Amino acid sequence: MTSRSFIEERYRSETPLSAALMSKAAAVLPGGNTRTTSFHPPYPVVIERGDGPWLWDVDKRRYLDLFCNGLSLIHGNNYGPAREAIQTVMQRGTAWSGASREQIEYAELLQDRIKALELLRFTNSGSEACMLAVKAARHITGRPYIVKSMGAYHGSYPDLEAGLYGKRDLEGRALVATFNDVHSYERVMAQHGKEVAAIVIEPVLVTGRVVPPAPGFLTYLQTLARRYGALSIVDDCLMLRLAVGGSAEKFALQPDMVVLGKFIGGGTAVGAFGGSREIMKIFDPTRRGCVFHGGSFNGNLVGCAAGLVTMRDLTAERIAAMDAASLSIRSALARRADALGLEVILTGTGSVAGIAFAADPERHEDDPSALGLAALFHLACLSEGVLIGPGGILSVSTAHDADAVSFAIAGLSAALETVAEFLGSLTH
């Protein structure tokens, strides 16, 4: 869409200070941006502050936050207990080379919640955690390849970017198969199984489209990995939200390793990975020939303190409430789209949903700069005071109460009406 639509013009008129600041940012950051995930055309809003389910931008506009910083704020913005924990421990410091009581206590909590984590290591992000889990699998098996789903996102480790951004297989490093297609995985493993160190599993495909697993698909991948002597690695950075014990509990899995990230730092940068004692002993520095793992801020005091209270407060009851809120939003949007005659694709599971337009199949990840129908819907949502994820990702947190859900439904429905009006204008 080459000419500016009335949707874009409205957005620009409402966010002049964001536009000015993003122009300034472009002089020091590529495209004014420091992570592609949050970019959308013509420019993102510049946020001033956040609290609970709400955000405020520099133009003093308020938004209901349905992206939660890339699904990394499970209790919403500026969560009080996490903030207080951070303020308390910062009187003692932020990070040091030795362990802390908080680090040990937090590791115990994660071990207690997730059965696969007999031993674990902290990192600074989910990307690092995925990279180290792959490193462990290759070391243990002596094999080079990892297998993952096309379109699955596992962070910014290059080997795990196979199947993303136009990339396919990476010779000697990574192979891709199709999510929810057991025959696709069988073909890959039949050809390369003896060279595969691990199958890396995103339990719910989120990048571009939110696609839940078909019944039995995830357990089959686990069985397939074992058949060929490979490890199964579940990337639970996003889907830890599905149950107290994460996706392993939700889908009755017994993975060899689990990777964590996103909200486990309580709004700070924390990741983790772990598995059985037999697997994780390779990192034990009391053993000769251990695998080296550095990281100045691994398990830092601030992140462990914030993460500890965040995970303690993520109870089964709160998870159920988030799931119900997301289902209400998804159901209301489906009804409104049907009434408007809009062909949309609404998918989701638990507290995560996705909306896409059949007439605009291109994903945000394929071309973040494209101002297509999905991007125009995004702008229309912002004009209605609702911030969603680029590409149509919708998530709720424990901070999204009944009033927030009602606001979300009203704002998203109004944005759908705007898109319908836009499409109508193209036919006249």
C-alpha positions as a Python dict, from the first residue, in 0.01 Angstrom:
ca = {
    (1, 'M'): (0, 0, 0),
    (2, 'T'): (198, 293, -130),
    (3, 'S'): (-17, 595, -44),
    (4, 'R'): (-88, 686, 316),
    (5, 'S'): (-422, 559, 441),
    (6, 'F'): (-649, 755, 674),
    (7, 'I'): (-548, 500, 942),
    (8, 'E'): (-182, 599, 915),
    (9, 'E'): (-263, 968, 896),
    (10, 'R'): (-470, 948, 1215),
    (11, 'Y'): (-189, 766, 1394),
    (12, 'R'): (68, 1025, 1286),
    (13, 'S'): (-153, 1311, 1396),
    (14, 'E'): (-195, 1157, 1741),
    (15, 'T'): (174, 1084, 1805),
    (16, 'P'): (382, 1384, 1692),
    (17, 'L'): (629, 1372, 1983),
    (18, 'S'): (687, 1000, 1931),
    (19, 'A'): (757, 1076, 1564),
    (20, 'A'): (1008, 1346, 1656),
    (21, 'L'): (1186, 1129, 1911),
    (22, 'M'): (1199, 830, 1676),
    (23, 'S'): (1355, 1054, 1412),
    (24, 'K'): (1616, 1154, 1672),
    (25, 'A'): (1666, 786, 1763),
    (26, 'A'): (1739, 701, 1401),
    (27, 'A'): (2060, 905, 1427),
    (28, 'V'): (2201, 669, 1690),
    (29, 'L'): (2011, 340, 1640),
    (30, 'P'): (1949, 158, 1309),
    (31, 'G'): (1598, 260, 1208),
    (32, 'G'): (1567, 422, 1549),
    (33, 'N'): (1534, 71, 1688),
    (34, 'T'): (1726, -168, 1911),
    (35, 'R'): (1515, -484, 1863),
    (36, 'T'): (1321, -572, 1552),
    (37, 'T'): (1045, -741, 1752),
    (38, 'S'): (896, -414, 1871),
    (39, 'F'): (923, -223, 1543),
    (40, 'H'): (623, -146, 1326),
    (41, 'P'): (576, 111, 1049),
    (42, 'P'): (573, 405, 1025),
    (43, 'Y'): (730, 420, 1377),
    (44, 'P'): (653, 283, 1724),
    (45, 'V'): (531, 505, 2003),
    (46, 'V'): (785, 615, 2262),
    (47, 'I'): (675, 499, 2605),
    (48, 'E'): (699, 726, 2909),
    (49, 'R'): (582, 487, 3182),
    (50, 'G'): (378, 178, 3259),
    (51, 'D'): (166, 52, 3544),
    (52, 'G'): (-39, -266, 3565),
    (53, 'P'): (-208, -330, 3229),
    (54, 'W'): (-152, 28, 3111),
    (55, 'L'): (117, 223, 2925),
    (56, 'W'): (151, 598, 2863),
    (57, 'D'): (347, 747, 2574),
    (58, 'V'): (533, 1075, 2544),
    (59, 'D'): (227, 1231, 2377),
    (60, 'K'): (38, 1156, 2702),
    (61, 'R'): (-179, 892, 2537),
    (62, 'R'): (-280, 587, 2742),
    (63, 'Y'): (-280, 232, 2603),
    (64, 'L'): (-400, -100, 2732),
    (65, 'D'): (-92, -320, 2703),
    (66, 'L'): (-170, -646, 2523),
    (67, 'F'): (192, -716, 2430),
    (68, 'C'): (348, -703, 2778),
    (69, 'N'): (698, -635, 2643),
    (70, 'G'): (699, -935, 2414),
    (71, 'L'): (507, -1149, 2668),
    (72, 'S'): (777, -1092, 2929),
    (73, 'L'): (567, -917, 3197),
    (74, 'I'): (340, -1185, 3343),
    (75, 'H'): (206, -954, 3615),
    (76, 'G'): (187, -645, 3395),
    (77, 'N'): (396, -330, 3410),
    (78, 'N'): (574, -208, 3722),
    (79, 'Y'): (461, -503, 3936),
    (80, 'G'): (466, -381, 4295),
    (81, 'P'): (611, -689, 4473),
    (82, 'A'): (890, -723, 4216),
    (83, 'R'): (968, -351, 4236),
    (84, 'E'): (985, -369, 4615),
    (85, 'A'): (1211, -675, 4602),
    (86, 'I'): (1446, -492, 4366),
    (87, 'Q'): (1453, -181, 4586),
    (88, 'T'): (1528, -392, 4893),
    (89, 'V'): (1817, -595, 4753),
    (90, 'M'): (1974, -298, 4576),
    (91, 'Q'): (2065, -167, 4920),
    (92, 'R'): (2313, -458, 4928),
    (93, 'G'): (2432, -445, 4566),
    (94, 'T'): (2327, -559, 4221),
    (95, 'A'): (2564, -838, 4117),
    (96, 'W'): (2874, -1011, 4240),
    (97, 'S'): (3084, -1311, 4145),
    (98, 'G'): (2962, -1538, 4425),
    (99, 'A'): (2619, -1688, 4484),
    (100, 'S'): (2348, -1524, 4693),
    (101, 'R'): (2069, -1656, 4914),
    (102, 'E'): (1820, -1526, 4659),
    (103, 'Q'): (1993, -1712, 4375),
    (104, 'I'): (1986, -2042, 4563),
    (105, 'E'): (1626, -1996, 4678),
    (106, 'Y'): (1512, -1908, 4327),
    (107, 'A'): (1685, -2212, 4178),
    (108, 'E'): (1509, -2427, 4438),
    (109, 'L'): (1171, -2278, 4344),
    (110, 'L'): (1221, -2343, 3972),
    (111, 'Q'): (1346, -2695, 4044),
    (112, 'D'): (1035, -2759, 4254),
    (113, 'R'): (796, -2633, 3983),
    (114, 'I'): (952, -2798, 3678),
    (115, 'K'): (1031, -3168, 3715),
    (116, 'A'): (1288, -3177, 3435),
    (117, 'L'): (1509, -2925, 3617),
    (118, 'E'): (1709, -3151, 3845),
    (119, 'L'): (1993, -2901, 3805),
    (120, 'L'): (1989, -2563, 3632),
    (121, 'R'): (2207, -2270, 3535),
    (122, 'F'): (2105, -1904, 3511),
    (123, 'T'): (2177, -1685, 3209),
    (124, 'N'): (2092, -1328, 3104),
    (125, 'S'): (1828, -1416, 2843),
    (126, 'G'): (1631, -1691, 2680),
    (127, 'S'): (1858, -1657, 2377),
    (128, 'E'): (2164, -1743, 2587),
    (129, 'A'): (1978, -2026, 2758),
    (130, 'C'): (1881, -2182, 2424),
    (131, 'M'): (2236, -2147, 2294),
    (132, 'L'): (2377, -2323, 2601),
    (133, 'A'): (2119, -2601, 2591),
    (134, 'V'): (2223, -2669, 2230),
    (135, 'K'): (2588, -2653, 2335),
    (136, 'A'): (2519, -2915, 2601),
    (137, 'A'): (2335, -3144, 2359),
    (138, 'R'): (2618, -3128, 2106),
    (139, 'H'): (2878, -3193, 2374),
    (140, 'I'): (2693, -3493, 2516),
    (141, 'T'): (2601, -3657, 2185),
    (142, 'G'): (2903, -3554, 1978),
    (143, 'R'): (2664, -3469, 1696),
    (144, 'P'): (2638, -3141, 1499),
    (145, 'Y'): (2273, -3097, 1400),
    (146, 'I'): (1973, -2958, 1580),
    (147, 'V'): (1620, -2994, 1441),
    (148, 'K'): (1351, -2730, 1492),
    (149, 'S'): (1020, -2616, 1347),
    (150, 'M'): (990, -2380, 1055),
    (151, 'G'): (886, -2043, 1198),
    (152, 'A'): (976, -2130, 1556),
    (153, 'Y'): (1160, -1856, 1745),
    (154, 'H'): (1430, -1950, 1993),
    (155, 'G'): (1616, -1621, 2031),
    (156, 'S'): (1905, -1468, 1840),
    (157, 'Y'): (2153, -1759, 1838),
    (158, 'P'): (2226, -1796, 1461),
    (159, 'D'): (2195, -2177, 1457),
    (160, 'L'): (1842, -2146, 1595),
    (161, 'E'): (1741, -1891, 1329),
    (162, 'A'): (1705, -2169, 1071),
    (163, 'G'): (1348, -2157, 947),
    (164, 'L'): (1318, -1784, 1011),
    (165, 'Y'): (1376, -1466, 809),
    (166, 'G'): (1393, -1654, 479),
    (167, 'K'): (1650, -1907, 604),
    (168, 'R'): (1607, -2281, 561),
    (169, 'D'): (1848, -2556, 669),
    (170, 'L'): (2194, -2448, 783),
    (171, 'E'): (2454, -2694, 656),
    (172, 'G'): (2618, -2886, 939),
    (173, 'R'): (2423, -2695, 1205),
    (174, 'A'): (2044, -2693, 1184),
    (175, 'L'): (1756, -2861, 1003),
    (176, 'V'): (1393, -2751, 988),
    (177, 'A'): (1067, -2944, 975),
    (178, 'T'): (701, -2839, 977),
    (179, 'F'): (521, -2777, 1304),
    (180, 'N'): (232, -3019, 1368),
    (181, 'D'): (350, -3245, 1083),
    (182, 'V'): (497, -3567, 1223),
    (183, 'H'): (578, -3697, 874),
    (184, 'S'): (795, -3392, 809),
    (185, 'Y'): (996, -3463, 1123),
    (186, 'E'): (1016, -3833, 1039),
    (187, 'R'): (1165, -3752, 698),
    (188, 'V'): (1431, -3525, 848),
    (189, 'M'): (1525, -3775, 1116),
    (190, 'A'): (1526, -4071, 875),
    (191, 'Q'): (1784, -3886, 666),
    (192, 'H'): (1994, -3720, 937),
    (193, 'G'): (1891, -3877, 1269),
    (194, 'K'): (2234, -4023, 1348),
    (195, 'E'): (2381, -3672, 1322),
    (196, 'V'): (2114, -3495, 1529),
    (197, 'A'): (2208, -3379, 1879),
    (198, 'A'): (1864, -3249, 1977),
    (199, 'I'): (1514, -3164, 1867),
    (200, 'V'): (1442, -2814, 1997),
    (201, 'I'): (1070, -2772, 2062),
    (202, 'E'): (862, -2456, 2080),
    (203, 'P'): (547, -2610, 2232),
    (204, 'V'): (317, -2344, 2087),
    (205, 'L'): (428, -2175, 1766),
    (206, 'V'): (402, -1801, 1833),
    (207, 'T'): (613, -1623, 1572),
    (208, 'G'): (387, -1481, 1302),
    (209, 'R'): (88, -1699, 1397),
    (210, 'V'): (-15, -1847, 1730),
    (211, 'V'): (-47, -2219, 1654),
    (212, 'P'): (-123, -2467, 1936),
    (213, 'P'): (18, -2820, 1902),
    (214, 'A'): (-199, -3094, 1756),
    (215, 'P'): (-290, -3367, 2008),
    (216, 'G'): (7, -3598, 2056),
    (217, 'F'): (246, -3397, 1839),
    (218, 'L'): (481, -3285, 2116),
    (219, 'T'): (500, -3625, 2284),
    (220, 'Y'): (577, -3777, 1944),
    (221, 'L'): (871, -3539, 1895),
    (222, 'Q'): (1003, -3645, 2232),
    (223, 'T'): (971, -4013, 2136),
    (224, 'L'): (1130, -3949, 1797),
    (225, 'A'): (1432, -3780, 1956),
    (226, 'R'): (1486, -4074, 2190),
    (227, 'R'): (1454, -4324, 1907),
    (228, 'Y'): (1756, -4165, 1737),
    (229, 'G'): (1957, -4104, 2053),
    (230, 'A'): (1900, -3727, 2041),
    (231, 'L'): (1791, -3503, 2328),
    (232, 'S'): (1459, -3322, 2346),
    (233, 'I'): (1482, -2956, 2448),
    (234, 'V'): (1162, -2766, 2533),
    (235, 'D'): (1191, -2390, 2493),
    (236, 'D'): (947, -2269, 2759),
    (237, 'C'): (1041, -1902, 2755),
    (238, 'L'): (687, -1810, 2648),
    (239, 'M'): (475, -2107, 2746),
    (240, 'L'): (583, -2142, 3108),
    (241, 'R'): (264, -1937, 3152),
    (242, 'L'): (41, -2234, 3062),
    (243, 'A'): (67, -2414, 3397),
    (244, 'V'): (251, -2400, 3727),
    (245, 'G'): (498, -2650, 3579),
    (246, 'G'): (493, -2491, 3234),
    (247, 'S'): (422, -2662, 2905),
    (248, 'A'): (575, -2990, 3026),
    (249, 'E'): (292, -3011, 3279),
    (250, 'K'): (32, -2878, 3036),
    (251, 'F'): (115, -3129, 2761),
    (252, 'A'): (242, -3417, 2981),
    (253, 'L'): (601, -3399, 2849),
    (254, 'Q'): (925, -3535, 2993),
    (255, 'P'): (1192, -3337, 2807),
    (256, 'D'): (1563, -3390, 2857),
    (257, 'M'): (1618, -3016, 2896),
    (258, 'V'): (1405, -2705, 2952),
    (259, 'V'): (1489, -2347, 2856),
    (260, 'L'): (1339, -2047, 3038),
    (261, 'G'): (1341, -1672, 2984),
    (262, 'K'): (1100, -1380, 2934),
    (263, 'F'): (909, -1318, 3258),
    (264, 'I'): (1121, -1531, 3494),
    (265, 'G'): (1326, -1221, 3576),
    (266, 'G'): (1024, -1026, 3700),
    (267, 'G'): (1084, -755, 3443),
    (268, 'T'): (1464, -785, 3447),
    (269, 'A'): (1691, -975, 3208),
    (270, 'V'): (1709, -1335, 3333),
    (271, 'G'): (1714, -1672, 3157),
    (272, 'A'): (1774, -2027, 3272),
    (273, 'F'): (1828, -2375, 3136),
    (274, 'G'): (1855, -2715, 3292),
    (275, 'G'): (1789, -3085, 3285),
    (276, 'S'): (1882, -3408, 3454),
    (277, 'R'): (2179, -3433, 3688),
    (278, 'E'): (2349, -3657, 3432),
    (279, 'I'): (2318, -3392, 3160),
    (280, 'M'): (2398, -3087, 3371),
    (281, 'K'): (2703, -3238, 3541),
    (282, 'I'): (2901, -3137, 3230),
    (283, 'F'): (2891, -2779, 3367),
    (284, 'D'): (3008, -2880, 3717),
    (285, 'P'): (3340, -2696, 3776),
    (286, 'T'): (3438, -2944, 4046),
    (287, 'R'): (3477, -3204, 3770),
    (288, 'R'): (3786, -3212, 3550),
    (289, 'G'): (3713, -3117, 3188),
    (290, 'C'): (3384, -2937, 3259),
    (291, 'V'): (3213, -2734, 2987),
    (292, 'F'): (3289, -2366, 3041),
    (293, 'H'): (2996, -2128, 3095),
    (294, 'G'): (3063, -1764, 3174),
    (295, 'G'): (2841, -1461, 3222),
    (296, 'S'): (2907, -1171, 3457),
    (297, 'F'): (2540, -1123, 3542),
    (298, 'N'): (2422, -1485, 3550),
    (299, 'G'): (2196, -1527, 3853),
    (300, 'N'): (2248, -1167, 3960),
    (301, 'L'): (2093, -1048, 4285),
    (302, 'V'): (1840, -810, 4131),
    (303, 'G'): (1706, -1057, 3875),
    (304, 'C'): (1680, -1345, 4120),
    (305, 'A'): (1500, -1135, 4381),
    (306, 'A'): (1250, -1002, 4127),
    (307, 'G'): (1208, -1341, 3962),
    (308, 'L'): (1154, -1520, 4292),
    (309, 'V'): (855, -1308, 4393),
    (310, 'T'): (720, -1305, 4037),
    (311, 'M'): (714, -1684, 4008),
    (312, 'R'): (581, -1730, 4361),
    (313, 'D'): (287, -1512, 4264),
    (314, 'L'): (214, -1701, 3940),
    (315, 'T'): (-35, -1945, 4088),
    (316, 'A'): (-267, -2194, 3920),
    (317, 'E'): (-562, -1966, 4002),
    (318, 'R'): (-400, -1667, 3834),
    (319, 'I'): (-307, -1875, 3530),
    (320, 'A'): (-671, -1988, 3497),
    (321, 'A'): (-790, -1627, 3521),
    (322, 'M'): (-550, -1518, 3245),
    (323, 'D'): (-664, -1804, 3024),
    (324, 'A'): (-1030, -1708, 3071),
    (325, 'A'): (-958, -1342, 2994),
    (326, 'S'): (-777, -1430, 2672),
    (327, 'L'): (-1058, -1661, 2562),
    (328, 'S'): (-1314, -1383, 2621),
    (329, 'I'): (-1116, -1143, 2403),
    (330, 'R'): (-1063, -1399, 2128),
    (331, 'S'): (-1430, -1501, 2123),
    (332, 'A'): (-1554, -1140, 2112),
    (333, 'L'): (-1318, -1058, 1824),
    (334, 'A'): (-1434, -1361, 1627),
    (335, 'R'): (-1796, -1252, 1663),
    (336, 'R'): (-1720, -892, 1562),
    (337, 'A'): (-1515, -993, 1259),
    (338, 'D'): (-1792, -1226, 1146),
    (339, 'A'): (-2049, -949, 1179),
    (340, 'L'): (-1830, -717, 972),
    (341, 'G'): (-1764, -981, 707),
    (342, 'L'): (-1388, -968, 773),
    (343, 'E'): (-1198, -1288, 708),
    (344, 'V'): (-960, -1308, 1002),
    (345, 'I'): (-758, -1593, 1148),
    (346, 'L'): (-796, -1604, 1526),
    (347, 'T'): (-591, -1861, 1713),
    (348, 'G'): (-457, -1907, 2060),
    (349, 'T'): (-406, -2114, 2369),
    (350, 'G'): (-398, -2022, 2733),
    (351, 'S'): (-330, -1650, 2777),
    (352, 'V'): (-181, -1596, 2429),
    (353, 'A'): (-375, -1530, 2109),
    (354, 'G'): (-306, -1412, 1758),
    (355, 'I'): (-505, -1231, 1492),
    (356, 'A'): (-417, -1228, 1124),
    (357, 'F'): (-596, -1129, 806),
    (358, 'A'): (-648, -1384, 531),
    (359, 'A'): (-601, -1112, 269),
    (360, 'D'): (-261, -1019, 414),
    (361, 'P'): (-63, -1343, 468),
    (362, 'E'): (281, -1182, 509),
    (363, 'R'): (420, -1212, 859),
    (364, 'H'): (580, -926, 1050),
    (365, 'E'): (902, -1128, 1070),
    (366, 'D'): (919, -1159, 690),
    (367, 'D'): (914, -783, 635),
    (368, 'P'): (885, -562, 946),
    (369, 'S'): (870, -249, 727),
    (370, 'A'): (561, -358, 530),
    (371, 'L'): (257, -141, 595),
    (372, 'G'): (4, -408, 501),
    (373, 'L'): (-334, -489, 648),
    (374, 'A'): (-194, -636, 971),
    (375, 'A'): (19, -326, 1028),
    (376, 'L'): (-276, -97, 959),
    (377, 'F'): (-484, -291, 1210),
    (378, 'H'): (-198, -242, 1457),
    (379, 'L'): (-211, 136, 1401),
    (380, 'A'): (-590, 136, 1431),
    (381, 'C'): (-558, -44, 1765),
    (382, 'L'): (-312, 219, 1890),
    (383, 'S'): (-555, 493, 1791),
    (384, 'E'): (-817, 315, 2002),
    (385, 'G'): (-579, 300, 2299),
    (386, 'V'): (-477, -65, 2266),
    (387, 'L'): (-116, -176, 2213),
    (388, 'I'): (-77, -521, 2058),
    (389, 'G'): (229, -705, 1934),
    (390, 'P'): (351, -640, 1580),
    (391, 'G'): (216, -923, 1368),
    (392, 'G'): (-105, -947, 1570),
    (393, 'I'): (7, -1114, 1895),
    (394, 'L'): (-226, -1058, 2190),
    (395, 'S'): (-144, -1158, 2546),
    (396, 'V'): (-287, -1087, 2887),
    (397, 'S'): (-121, -1077, 3226),
    (398, 'T'): (-248, -1123, 3578),
    (399, 'A'): (-299, -745, 3584),
    (400, 'H'): (-573, -761, 3319),
    (401, 'D'): (-891, -752, 3524),
    (402, 'A'): (-1253, -745, 3402),
    (403, 'D'): (-1239, -372, 3323),
    (404, 'A'): (-921, -418, 3121),
    (405, 'V'): (-1075, -707, 2927),
    (406, 'S'): (-1383, -496, 2848),
    (407, 'F'): (-1160, -211, 2731),
    (408, 'A'): (-961, -452, 2515),
    (409, 'I'): (-1272, -592, 2350),
    (410, 'A'): (-1412, -247, 2279),
    (411, 'G'): (-1083, -112, 2140),
    (412, 'L'): (-999, -414, 1927),
    (413, 'S'): (-1354, -429, 1792),
    (414, 'A'): (-1339, -61, 1696),
    (415, 'A'): (-1006, -125, 1520),
    (416, 'L'): (-1166, -409, 1322),
    (417, 'E'): (-1441, -168, 1217),
    (418, 'T'): (-1175, 79, 1100),
    (419, 'V'): (-1008, -193, 892),
    (420, 'A'): (-1345, -287, 742),
    (421, 'E'): (-1403, 80, 656),
    (422, 'F'): (-1060, 99, 495),
    (423, 'L'): (-1123, -210, 284),
    (424, 'G'): (-1458, -65, 182),
    (425, 'S'): (-1290, 255, 67),
    (426, 'L'): (-1064, 55, -168),
    (427, 'T'): (-1364, -78, -359),
    (428, 'H'): (-1513, 265, -428),
}
